[in-house]
């Protein structure tokens, strides 16, 4: 296609990237400011959040006041936000108000398990959704298509927690195929087989939930592409059906998949609260929910910031990939 | 295809064991919905089954008793009788003879591992833990001067003996000989003093501080006005002498509370500044320590692994190789793991007890918890001023049926908070407040209760018992003519409204609060913290700011004598008053239910439900 064109494209990409990144800085600051205000508006106090009323009354107002002082909660809100922002710019996410541990360390401990679970689930979802979605579109209104459609809607409609609990009950408690929860068997050396056995149920439950909407996307996209003129042209030229579908239709039908997958990346890192809780998975979702319950402002802010950055980046990534695979789309 | 296979399996199972499936699903689904709402990692304020509630408040006995300024020894608690006269502690004995007699009696061999249900710890540092489930494990790891046994009594742990002066003001503790930290360094009186100093130092921010301020000179030291605590002396390497500002018959309870004040290794921590202690890595990797079990590994949100301390000399060595404290934020997950044998021990909700009893691999125990569940009434509200209104509320609730149906009979209805210990029993002459809607209506009519008056019941959703209870209360109050609104808040907001938002002048921001807790079975004086005028929130647990000079006076009398017969008389009178005045709506005292795998030998239900490992050094496993 020519060297000239690609050089021009790279130049355009660089400028486009810079512009998008520049825009995202005020967006991120806005997000953190809004989060900071909202989080601090939530009723209750991080100092007493983790103790019972009994303990609060035993420890007395002096203790509460001392802890608030020590944690810097007595400073006015704008000052606290400015301090937080200053440290974050320097790359310091601060300390958890609950256990006083550095947040960077807390996140580092949990991002691995979350990755493991979420990427397995996503891979599973794509592996299921792509062939099933295409098959379903190619045999529109067949028994298979109806079966897939019913399955997809059921999977979308049934809440993940129910699926998870049913899976635990059936496959773990009744059939005994898999452990009920956790990431490894505690007290035994970590082996690949053991890790996989623990991964199967949560990843499948999540993967099915992710696959269902994907199947619908791919099916409708394929149906649309199937009716395009260039497909008819390909057929008219006498190409074999497999070539028509495989080489011409499929490529274009999978373009929307890019958006869906790219936009699910932030969610992948954010973890999933309910599934993590039910499978006792030591990931980011558990960290997030505990932070919210404990009014652990710095942890909430850190998770929010990371998620916001990921959303900005994955949007950008989706746009870039889109432009790369779809010549109809240009950077402007 | 894989998916349809799965579905068939589900249907088959459903067909064959429909009832089981539904029961299981309902059980877990309930919990899951709570999880979805962000249910239960925070110690719930309204625990009915004693899991969290019972662990916190034992301060009451100590703090309130210590305010009594008496010259004779005010032995207000069970163990205090022996404390008044210098005694050699029964369990301590000579270390060697204890070892000799205990070893043959051992029912299980050395070795093996056990996993227990644990919640997410906020720290593994004994100066900062607030939850009983953490404190129990910490005591096993560190060792304490005194620890709490399964009858709510303080017993020696690292000490050989304790003596107290006749007026219970001077206490002398003698450490066992040859104590060592797990790194081989000796544990001496210096470590004990260091621990007390750090706990008292205001900059540390320890939960222990407020209860230790009774030591002479502690307040000045805590505020950095002196560099030594005047009331703590070290006559020699094994002896610590504590002088208190006032006589305190329950000092032993105080230092054995929270599972026991753990002794820190001074040689490791002396260079850590007080305000850095909680942040230091030691908080999640506490080593070396001097308990029967020591730190082995911590995996965030997965488990704490502790192993047998091979250099332990304070008593017989533990038999188990390891204990895994698995971090499970979801109770239903724990139950599933228990049934599958992935964990061996946990506190289970009463609603699960019967189902788990049918499981052949499990043993289920039920023991009365020291706590009471109640509805705290805000007496500052004008509409609660008339005691007939409060009595009407007692009559309006069918407590017997609720205990039978919702708590599966695993609770005892109470009509005051004076429920123990044994010598006290349940006082005579109390109004039983049997369910009687017409009587409630009559009382409300006499009190000119307005049908349009709405009152709100504040509670934290997420506890199965409470969630089932509140709609019933609403209906039964409605039957009697009281319009009850349900008002759900999460735990931080509950704390603010009930306690920290209160001032000595005004009670918190609520009409009625559903509360559970208190170690009422330990001593009748525990109730003082809830009913005395000096215990108004936020400095005490008198949530509704109930005040009655007669009640204040009786509590004072009860603390100023050691004569049990006399005390019984005083507290019986007191119980009759608070039974008639109804500052709270008394509901019941729940049972603690523990379920454990039969492979675990030697488990005894603890006095605080969550102190699961209180006697773990005696545990072993079959096979």
Interface residues (C-beta under 8 A of the other chain):
Chain A: X42 X43 X44 X45 X46 X48 X49 X50 X51 X52 X53 X54 X55 X56 X57 X58 X59 X60 X61 X62 X63 X64 X66 X67 X70 X95 X98 X99 X100 X101 X106 X109 X110 X128 X147 X151 X161 X162 X164 X165 X166 X168 X169 X170 X172 X173 X174 X175 X176 X179 X180 X181 X182 X183 X184 X185 X186 X187 X208 X273 X274 X277 X278 X279 X280 X282 X283 X286 X287 X289 X290 X292 X293 X294 X295
Chain B: X3 X4 X9 X10 X13 X17 X21 X24 X25 X28 X29 X32 X33 X35 X36 X38 X41 X42 X43 X44 X45 X47 X52 X53 X56 X57 X59 X60 X63 X113 X115 X120 X121 X122 X123 X130 X202 X203 X205 X207 X209 X210 X211 X275 X278 X279 X283 X284 X299 X300 X301 X302 X303 X305 X322 X324 X326 X327 X328 X329 X330 X332 X333 X336 X337 X339 X340 X342 X489 X490 X491 X492 X493 X494 X495 X496 X498 X499 X500 X515 X517 X518 X529 X535 X537 X538 X539 X540 X541 X543
